[in-house]
Amino acid sequence: MTQPAEPPELIRRFTAAERWIHRTTAALMGTALVTAAFLYLPALAELVGRRSLLVTVHEWAGVTMPVPLLAGLVSQAFRADLVRLNRFGPHDRGWIRATLRGRSHPSGKFNAGQKLYAAVISGAALVMIGTGLIMWFPRLTPLFLRTGATFVHDWLALLIGALVGGHIWMASRYPEARSGLRTGFVPRSWARRHHPLWERDQSADQQAVTASAPVRSSAESETDALS
């Protein structure tokens, strides 16, 4: 059996596994940020009151945040996207220079801004987990480590909140990008405008698959029709 062909005006951007990884990670990150706000802002803390419950939810949301990413490593498409995010080429440096000057510049599946965001937020999340574990089990570390961990954890949480807020704001400006995360497909015209290098590679791959497909003769078609 052959799978149905994708609509010609659309191009697949993310698989189902990648979309669920993003959704689950975003849910855990959002839970950690919201509970942190209720824990550190007195005005919000008074609305809930159950501080021990908030602490428990916050701790488990933080410590389980890497789980979707680790589970997603079984997906070949997700591993390929991780490789793309970790590669910073000449076109990425050109994208940064062009963006700072208010100009457009071609990019691959992920532009340099998305790669930098992924790198910073991933590193910050690891530091938050490490410092959070020190605060979670205070008897295992000396006082100066607990004090430093608390300081780093609190201020890094503000940075992550600002980064996530900026990420959401940027996503709100591009409905096609949101549609790609929701359905897995984006318009080919949008991909050609914003990620032309990736769209070109996808078109080349599709043409190669079409060219390598066996050509059926009329006699074979008639035989299939009779059967």
Secondary structure as UniProt FT lines:
FT   TURN            8..9
FT   STRAND          10..12
FT   HELIX           16..40
FT   HELIX           42..48
FT   HELIX           51..63
FT   TURN            64..65
FT   HELIX           66..71
FT   HELIX           72..74
FT   HELIX           76..86
FT   HELIX           90..100
FT   TURN            101..102
FT   HELIX           112..136
FT   HELIX           138..140
FT   HELIX           143..172
FT   HELIX           175..183
FT   STRAND          185..187
FT   HELIX           188..194
FT   HELIX           196..212
FT   HELIX           218..226
//
